[in-house]
Amino acid sequence: MKSDLEDLVYSEIKKVCLEIQPKKTQVFHFKRDESNQLKCGQEFENGINWNKNLVYLGFEFDGQYSFLKSASLSGYYRKMKKNVKRAKHFASKRYSKTKGELFKRRIFRKFSYKGAKRFRKWVWNDKMSKFEKSDYYNYGNFLTYAKKAAENMNNNKIRGQIKRHWNILNDLIKN
Protein backbone atom coordinates (compact mmCIF):
# COMPACT_ATOMS: atom_id res chain seq x y z
CA MET A 1 0.00 0.00 0.00
CA LYS A 2 2.79 2.43 0.92
CA SER A 3 4.75 1.67 -2.24
CA ASP A 4 1.61 2.15 -4.37
CA LEU A 5 1.05 5.56 -2.80
CA GLU A 6 4.69 6.56 -3.33
CA ASP A 7 4.51 5.46 -6.99
CA LEU A 8 1.35 7.52 -7.48
CA VAL A 9 2.91 10.63 -5.92
CA TYR A 10 6.13 10.31 -7.94
CA SER A 11 4.24 9.76 -11.22
CA GLU A 12 2.06 12.84 -10.62
CA ILE A 13 5.14 14.92 -9.86
CA LYS A 14 6.86 13.76 -13.05
CA LYS A 15 3.79 14.81 -15.07
CA VAL A 16 4.41 18.45 -14.12
CA CYS A 17 8.16 18.12 -14.86
CA LEU A 18 9.43 18.51 -11.30
CA GLU A 19 12.44 16.76 -9.84
CA ILE A 20 12.39 15.17 -6.40
CA GLN A 21 15.56 15.01 -4.32
CA PRO A 22 15.43 11.78 -2.32
CA LYS A 23 17.69 13.11 0.45
CA LYS A 24 15.18 15.92 1.13
CA THR A 25 12.13 13.65 1.04
CA GLN A 26 10.54 12.77 4.36
CA VAL A 27 7.84 10.17 4.96
CA PHE A 28 5.33 10.70 7.75
CA HIS A 29 2.86 8.22 9.17
CA PHE A 30 -0.43 8.98 10.88
CA LYS A 31 -2.33 6.67 13.21
CA ARG A 32 -4.99 6.87 15.88
CA ASP A 33 -4.09 5.95 19.45
CA GLU A 34 -6.25 4.33 22.15
CA SER A 35 -8.14 7.59 22.81
CA ASN A 36 -8.84 7.98 19.06
CA GLN A 37 -6.47 10.96 18.70
CA LEU A 38 -4.36 11.29 15.59
CA LYS A 39 -0.61 10.81 16.09
CA CYS A 40 2.11 11.88 13.68
CA GLY A 41 5.49 10.21 13.23
CA GLN A 42 8.43 10.45 10.84
CA GLU A 43 9.85 7.37 9.16
CA PHE A 44 13.59 6.72 9.46
CA GLU A 45 15.71 3.79 8.29
CA ASN A 46 15.53 2.15 11.72
CA GLY A 47 11.79 2.71 12.31
CA ILE A 48 9.22 5.41 13.00
CA ASN A 49 9.74 8.18 15.54
CA TRP A 50 6.27 9.06 16.83
CA ASN A 51 7.53 12.22 18.57
CA LYS A 52 8.28 14.10 15.34
CA ASN A 53 5.97 16.81 14.02
CA LEU A 54 5.20 17.27 10.36
CA VAL A 55 6.91 20.52 9.26
CA TYR A 56 5.63 22.08 6.05
CA LEU A 57 5.68 25.64 4.69
CA GLY A 58 6.49 27.30 8.01
CA PHE A 59 4.03 25.32 10.12
CA GLU A 60 4.22 22.27 12.38
CA PHE A 61 1.48 19.68 12.75
CA ASP A 62 1.60 17.23 15.66
CA GLY A 63 -1.41 15.17 14.61
CA GLN A 64 -3.86 17.27 16.53
CA TYR A 65 -2.86 20.95 16.42
CA SER A 66 -1.13 23.32 14.01
CA PHE A 67 1.64 25.61 15.23
CA LEU A 68 4.00 28.17 13.77
CA LYS A 69 7.37 26.61 13.10
CA SER A 70 9.51 26.98 16.20
CA ALA A 71 12.42 28.34 14.14
CA SER A 72 10.20 31.17 12.82
CA LEU A 73 9.08 32.10 16.32
CA SER A 74 12.59 32.05 17.76
CA GLY A 75 13.81 34.18 14.84
CA TYR A 76 11.12 36.75 15.63
CA TYR A 77 12.15 36.93 19.29
CA ARG A 78 15.86 37.00 18.40
CA LYS A 79 15.33 39.98 16.07
CA MET A 80 13.24 41.69 18.76
CA LYS A 81 15.99 41.30 21.33
CA LYS A 82 18.68 42.49 18.90
CA ASN A 83 16.67 45.59 17.91
CA VAL A 84 15.96 46.61 21.51
CA LYS A 85 19.60 46.08 22.48
CA ARG A 86 20.76 48.17 19.51
CA ALA A 87 18.29 50.97 20.30
CA LYS A 88 19.44 51.06 23.91
CA HIS A 89 23.07 51.19 22.81
CA PHE A 90 22.59 54.21 20.56
CA ALA A 91 20.30 56.01 23.02
CA SER A 92 22.93 55.76 25.75
CA LYS A 93 25.78 57.26 23.72
CA ARG A 94 27.23 60.57 24.84
CA TYR A 95 26.62 62.24 21.48
CA SER A 96 22.98 61.17 21.43
CA LYS A 97 20.59 64.12 21.26
CA THR A 98 17.94 62.20 23.18
CA LYS A 99 19.95 62.07 26.44
CA GLY A 100 19.43 58.33 26.97
CA GLU A 101 15.74 58.29 26.08
CA LEU A 102 14.71 55.25 24.09
CA PHE A 103 12.31 55.86 21.20
CA LYS A 104 9.84 53.01 21.45
CA ARG A 105 7.52 53.81 18.53
CA ARG A 106 9.65 52.10 15.88
CA ILE A 107 10.24 49.08 18.11
CA PHE A 108 6.53 48.74 18.86
CA ARG A 109 5.67 49.05 15.17
CA LYS A 110 8.07 46.26 14.23
CA PHE A 111 7.46 43.81 17.06
CA SER A 112 4.07 44.37 18.71
CA TYR A 113 0.38 44.34 17.96
CA LYS A 114 0.59 48.11 17.37
CA GLY A 115 2.32 47.56 14.04
CA ALA A 116 0.33 44.52 13.04
CA LYS A 117 -2.25 46.36 10.97
CA ARG A 118 -2.24 46.52 7.20
CA PHE A 119 -2.91 49.97 5.83
CA ARG A 120 -2.45 52.02 2.69
CA LYS A 121 0.02 54.88 2.75
CA TRP A 122 -1.15 58.41 1.94
CA VAL A 123 1.15 60.77 0.00
CA TRP A 124 1.05 64.56 -0.13
CA ASN A 125 0.38 65.94 -3.62
CA ASP A 126 1.88 69.44 -3.94
CA LYS A 127 0.01 70.28 -7.15
CA MET A 128 -3.42 69.61 -5.70
CA SER A 129 -2.48 70.56 -2.11
CA LYS A 130 -4.02 67.45 -0.57
CA PHE A 131 -3.23 63.89 0.43
CA GLU A 132 -3.82 61.06 -2.06
CA LYS A 133 -3.88 57.31 -1.70
CA SER A 134 -0.70 55.70 -2.93
CA ASP A 135 -0.18 52.23 -4.36
CA TYR A 136 2.07 51.34 -1.42
CA TYR A 137 0.77 49.22 1.45
CA ASN A 138 2.31 48.65 4.84
CA TYR A 139 1.77 44.94 5.26
CA GLY A 140 2.32 44.78 9.01
CA ASN A 141 4.80 42.59 10.87
CA PHE A 142 5.31 38.99 12.00
CA LEU A 143 2.24 39.18 14.23
CA THR A 144 0.09 40.06 11.19
CA TYR A 145 1.31 36.85 9.56
CA ALA A 146 0.66 34.84 12.72
CA LYS A 147 -2.87 36.21 13.16
CA LYS A 148 -3.78 35.53 9.53
CA ALA A 149 -2.44 32.00 9.88
CA ALA A 150 -4.51 31.49 13.03
CA GLU A 151 -7.66 32.70 11.26
CA ASN A 152 -7.16 30.44 8.25
CA MET A 153 -6.31 27.22 10.10
CA ASN A 154 -8.71 25.06 11.99
CA ASN A 155 -7.69 23.59 15.32
CA ASN A 156 -4.55 25.64 15.89
CA LYS A 157 -2.57 26.91 18.86
CA ILE A 158 -0.93 29.83 17.06
CA ARG A 159 -2.50 32.61 19.15
CA GLY A 160 -1.13 30.93 22.27
CA GLN A 161 2.36 31.01 20.80
CA ILE A 162 2.32 34.79 20.32
CA LYS A 163 0.19 35.96 23.23
CA ARG A 164 3.16 36.82 25.48
CA HIS A 165 4.93 39.02 22.92
CA TRP A 166 3.91 42.27 24.63
CA ASN A 167 5.23 41.21 28.04
CA ILE A 168 8.47 39.95 26.53
CA LEU A 169 8.99 43.17 24.57
CA ASN A 170 8.34 45.38 27.60
CA ASP A 171 10.67 43.26 29.77
CA LEU A 172 13.44 43.71 27.17
CA ILE A 173 12.90 47.47 27.12
CA LYS A 174 12.87 47.80 30.93
CA ASN A 175 15.97 45.67 31.61
N, C-alpha and C positions, 0 to 999 in steps of 0.2 A: 504494500500500500504506500509506504513512504517513498520507495523508488519510483512508483508510478506518478506520484505527486511531483517529485523532483523533475522527472522527465517532462511532465506537462509544463512546469514553470520554465525550464530551460528552453523548450521548443517555442513557447510564446515569446520569450525574450529574444530568441534568434530571429523571429518574424519581423521584429522592429529594428533589427540590425544593431543590437547592443551586445557588448562583450562583458562577460561575467568573470571576475577575478576570484578563483577558488579560495585563495588565502584570505580574502575579505568577506567571504560568505559565512554566515552563521545560521545554524539550524536551531530553532526553538520548538519545544514541545509544550503542549497544554493538556492538563488533566484536571479532573475534579477530585477533591479529597473527600474524607468521610462526611464532612459537614456541607458537601455539595458546593464548595467554593472553588473557583478556577485557580489553578496554580500554573506558574510559568517556569520553565527551566531550559537552560542552554545545553545543547549536545556537544560533548567533547569526545576525543578518541577513546578515553577510558570510561565513558558513561555520561550520564546527564546530571548536571548540577542544578538542583531545584531551587537554589537561592539566588539565581541570576535573573535580573529584570531584562525585558526586551527593550532595547534602546533603538529608537528610530526617529529621525528628523527632529532632534532636540527634545524628545520626550522619552520618559521611561514608563513601562507598563509592567506591573507586578502580578498580573492575573486578575486583579480586582480593581485597582485604582490607577489613574494616570497622573504622572508628576512631570514637572520640568526636569530636564536633565540636571543632575547634581553639578556637573562641570559648568553649565551655564549660570546656575545660581551662585556658585562660588566665584566665578569670574565677575559677576555683578558686584558682589560684596568686596572683592579684591580691588576693583576699580574705585568703588566708593571710598574705601579706606585710603587708597593712594591719593585721590583727589583732595580729601579733607586734610591729609598730612601735608600735601603740597601747599594748599591754601593757608594753613597755619604757618608754614615755614616763611612764605612771602609776606604774610601780615606781620610777622614778628621782626622783620628786618629793620635795621636802624633807619634806612633811607625810605621806608614805607611812609606814604602820606597819610595812611589811615591810623597810625599810632597803635598798632597791634589789634585793631578791630578786624574781625573776620567777616567778610561779606558772604552771607549765607544764601542769597537769592539764587545764584548760579548753581550752587551745590544742591539746593532743594529742587531746582528745575531738572537737574540731571538724574537725581537719585531718589526722589520721593513722589508721593501721589500728586504733589502740586505741579509737577511737570508732565504728568501722565495723560494730559488731554491733547487731542488732535485738534488743531485749529488752522485756519487760513490766515496768512500774513496780509496786512494792509500796508500799502505803500503810498507815500505822499506824492501827488501829481502837482508839480509847480505850475503848469500851464492852466489847469482848471482850478487850482487852489483848493483841492479837497483830497481826501483819502480814497483810494480805489483798491478793490480786491486784486491781489496778485495771483499768479499761478503756483506760488510756492506754499507748501503746507509744512507745518511743524508736526511731525508724526509722533511726538511723545518720547517716551524712554522705555527702558526694560519693563517697567511695571505696566505700561500700555500693552506690550506684547503678552505679558503674563495674564492680564485681565481678559484680553481677547481670547487667549487660549482656554482660560477657565470657562468662558461663556460658550465656546464652541464644542467643548468636550463634555460628554456625559460621565458621571461617576468619577470626578477628579478631586484631587487634594491640592490643587495649585494655589488657591487663595490662602490656605494654611501655610504654604511655603514662604509666602511673601508678606504675611500679616505683621511680622515684627520689624519690617524695614525701617519704620519711623523711629522706633526706640533705638535700634542699632545706630542709625544715622545721628541721632541726638547724643547718644553716648560717645560716639567718635568725636563730635564737635566739642563736647564738654571736657573730655579728658585730654 
